[in-house]
């Protein structure tokens, strides 16, 4: 009986500390500049797809495939150089027909929610090296990294989806549109 109680107590402590550790990781990753934005992202996404930070992506940008999981109007306003439009609502797996299943793929959207959902779909399709860009294009813009529009011209604007989401763009040089 005593050993059963000890096991239950041990299991409680293991569960408690794992939960606390996951919560503290969810509250602050250090991958975005604004701590409140970090918390918003972490509370919005489910952490089902491994993530990569914008600084890391900037360093390997030419070595990976980057897909934009926002809508076409958002992509046309601005996107990360080298990114290909993939979409969200009208996602079509046929767009990936030439992408090898073991190629490293980075997905992004506004903050990471839609790209995570597309990542889950890609995993089901057999893609094995999928990463969600933590903070997505908002954090990319906040860092002042280059953006281009559908014509390939450099721009300093981001489609922020709507007014309430625009508060997460903190770079004063970025024009917010929705």
C-alpha positions in Angstrom: 0.0 0.0 0.0 2.8 2.4 0.9 4.6 1.7 -2.3 1.4 2.5 -4.3 1.2 5.8 -2.5 4.8 6.6 -3.2 4.3 5.7 -6.9 1.3 8.0 -7.0 3.2 10.8 -5.4 6.1 10.3 -7.7 3.8 10.4 -10.7 2.2 13.6 -9.5 5.5 15.3 -9.1 6.7 14.2 -12.6 3.4 15.4 -14.2 3.5 18.7 -12.2 7.1 19.5 -13.2 6.6 18.6 -16.8 3.4 20.8 -16.9 5.3 23.7 -15.3 8.2 23.3 -17.7 5.8 23.3 -20.7 4.0 26.3 -19.4 7.2 28.3 -18.9 8.4 27.4 -22.4 5.0 28.4 -23.8 5.1 31.8 -22.0 8.6 32.8 -23.2 10.7 31.4 -26.1 13.1 34.3 -26.6 12.5 34.0 -30.4 10.6 37.3 -30.7 11.5 40.7 -29.5 8.2 41.6 -27.8 7.5 39.4 -24.7 3.7 40.1 -24.9 3.8 39.0 -28.6 5.8 35.9 -27.6 3.1 35.0 -25.1 0.3 35.7 -27.6 1.9 33.4 -30.2 2.6 30.6 -27.6 -1.0 30.8 -26.4 -2.4 30.7 -30.0 -0.4 27.9 -31.6 -0.6 24.3 -30.4 3.2 23.5 -30.8 2.5 20.5 -33.0 5.1 21.5 -35.5 8.7 22.2 -34.5 9.6 25.9 -34.9 12.5 27.9 -36.1 13.3 31.5 -35.3 13.6 34.3 -37.8 17.3 34.8 -37.1 18.0 31.2 -37.9 15.9 31.3 -41.0 17.7 34.4 -42.2 21.0 32.5 -41.9 19.8 29.4 -43.9 17.3 31.2 -46.2 18.9 29.9 -49.4 19.2 26.3 -48.2 15.5 25.7 -47.5 12.1 25.9 -49.2 10.0 28.6 -47.7 6.2 28.6 -48.1 3.8 31.4 -47.2 0.6 30.0 -45.7 -1.4 33.2 -45.9 -4.0 34.2 -48.4 -3.0 35.5 -51.9 -3.9 39.1 -51.1 -1.6 39.0 -48.0 1.3 37.4 -50.0 1.0 40.0 -52.8 1.4 42.9 -50.4 4.6 41.5 -49.0 6.4 38.2 -48.3 9.8 36.9 -47.3 12.2 36.9 -50.3 12.3 33.4 -51.9 9.0 32.4 -50.4 6.5 30.6 -52.5 2.7 31.1 -52.1 1.0 28.0 -50.6 -2.1 29.5 -49.1 -4.4 28.4 -46.3 -8.1 28.3 -47.1 -7.5 27.0 -50.6 -4.4 24.9 -49.8 -3.8 22.4 -52.6 -1.3 19.6 -52.1 -0.7 19.5 -55.8 1.4 22.7 -55.3 4.0 20.4 -53.6 4.3 17.9 -56.4 8.0 18.8 -57.1 9.0 19.1 -53.5 11.0 16.1 -52.1 9.4 14.6 -49.0 12.7 14.9 -47.0 13.5 18.5 -48.1 13.6 21.1 -45.2 10.5 23.2 -45.4 9.8 26.4 -43.5 6.2 27.6 -43.3 5.0 31.0 -42.1 1.9 33.1 -42.0 1.2 36.2 -39.9 2.1 34.8 -36.4 2.3 31.0 -36.9 -1.2 29.6 -36.5 -2.2 29.0 -40.1 1.3 27.8 -41.0 1.2 25.3 -38.1 -2.1 23.9 -39.5 -0.6 23.6 -43.0 2.4 21.9 -41.4 0.1 19.3 -39.9 -1.3 18.6 -43.3 2.2 18.3 -44.8 3.2 15.9 -42.1 0.1 13.7 -43.0 1.3 13.9 -46.7 4.6 12.4 -45.7 6.9 15.5 -45.4 9.4 14.9 -42.6 11.4 18.2 -42.2 8.7 20.8 -41.6 9.3 23.9 -39.4 6.9 26.7 -38.4 8.5 30.1 -38.4 7.9 31.4 -34.9 6.4 34.9 -35.0 6.2 34.4 -38.8 6.2 37.5 -41.1 5.3 39.8 -38.2 8.5 39.0 -36.4 10.4 39.1 -39.7 9.2 42.6 -40.2 9.8 43.6 -36.6 13.4 42.7 -37.1 13.6 44.9 -40.2 14.5 42.0 -42.5 13.7 42.5 -46.2 10.2 42.1 -47.6 9.2 42.0 -51.3 5.8 42.3 -53.0 4.3 40.2 -55.8 6.4 42.1 -58.4 9.6 41.4 -56.5 10.1 45.0 -55.4 11.3 45.7 -51.9 8.6 47.1 -49.7 8.1 48.1 -46.1 4.5 47.0 -45.5 2.7 43.9 -44.1 -0.8 42.8 -44.5 -1.8 42.4 -40.8 -5.0 40.5 -41.4 -7.0 43.1 -39.5 -6.7 46.1 -37.2 -6.5 44.1 -33.9 -3.6 42.0 -35.2 -1.7 45.0 -36.4 -0.6 45.9 -32.9 2.0 43.0 -33.1 4.0 44.9 -35.8 6.2 47.1 -33.7 8.6 48.3 -36.3 7.7 51.9 -36.9 9.1 51.7 -40.5 6.5 49.1 -41.5 3.2 50.2 -43.0 0.3 48.0 -41.8 -2.5 47.2 -44.2 -5.6 45.0 -44.0 
